[in-house]
Amino acid sequence: MLVFYMIPVALGSWFRGLYFGLIVAAISGFVRFYADFNTYADFTFKRGVCVLEDEIFLLMIVIMTLMVRMMLGKSRTFLC
């Protein structure tokens, strides 16, 4: 289900830039955390680590999307 959180992150960072992508990644990570927290009765350390891994994955999506955008020549700057 992480792909549904990845799509807005990739689109946001592609069309709006780094800062917007980071904001969308943080919001998507929080929404994922909230959904997991309300789904499971016991929120253990292992589930917390999984949420952290998901957030790191979303941040990597932002970086990789911007790198691909730069390689394709569709962006003049990295931070716009």
Secondary structure, DSSP 4 states (H G I P E B T S, - for coil): -HHHHHHHHHHHHHHH-HHHHHHHHHHHHHHHHHHHHHH-SS--HHHHHHHHHHHHHHHHHHHHHHHHHHHTT--S-S--
